[in-house]
C-alpha cells in the first residue's frame, strides 16, 4: 500500500450515471489483485473530506481501471475530471479474491449485482489467463450472471464475452435478458443437468443478493466468496466504520475484506 499521485489517462461515461477511469501507475498495476480497492481523493479542497473507495476494475500494463457510479458529491467531482489531471490515491487496499487452484475449483460462476460488476472483470481476466486454467482450458468454464434493475444498469457484458465467459443477464423489469432476480438465474444454473458441480462462486453486489447466493451455495455445498459493499472511510480499519459480523466476531470490511468466504459471514 502506498499513497500516490497518479495521472488520469481516460475518464469516460459508459452508461447512465456510470463512468470508467484509467489511471497511470506501474505500482498499482504490479501490486493490485482482483477484489482489492483504492481510496481516491475526489477534491484538492476539504469538501468532501473523505476519500471514496473504488474497486480495481481492470489491471493493465502500467495502469489500472476504476468503474464507478455517480451517487453523490465525491463521485460527481470525479466524473468531471479530465485526462491529464492528477489524483491522490491510496492503494491497493484490502484482501481480494482467493484464486488458489488447490483450494478453489477452476470452474467459476461470477455473480454481479449492479455496480458489483466493478471488481469482477479483473477477476474474470485473472481466472481466464491463469497458468492453471490455461493448462486445463478444455475442462474449465467461466459463467457470468449479471443482474440489475434495467438494461441501463447492465455493464461490461461485452468485456466478459471477449474474455470467453458464458454470460447470462437478468433484469428486474425484463428490459434485457431474463426478467427476475439474479439469484433466480443462479438457482436455474445450479439445478441444471449440465451444471459443473466442481465450481467456485464469486459474487459482488447488495447484501440481500449476497445472502441468497451464500444460502444457495451452502445448499449445493459449493465454495463461495463474496465481496461486501460497505462505506469504507479510511480503508485500513482505523476508523471502525465498516464492521461486519462473522462467525468468529466482528471484522472490518476494509481491512479483513472486502472479500470473505461466504461461510465466514453471520448472515
PyMOL commands that set and color helices and strands:
alter all, ss='L'
color gray80, all
select helices_A, chain A and resi 26-31+73-79+114-117+120-128+131-135+137-139+151-153+157-163+182-190+207-219+253-256+262-264
alter helices_A, ss='H'
color red, helices_A
select strands_A, chain A and resi 2-15+18-24+37-40+52-60+63-69+86-93+107-113+142-148+166-171+178-179+199-204+223-227+243-246+249-252+259-261
alter strands_A, ss='S'
color yellow, strands_A
deselect
rebuild
show_as cartoon
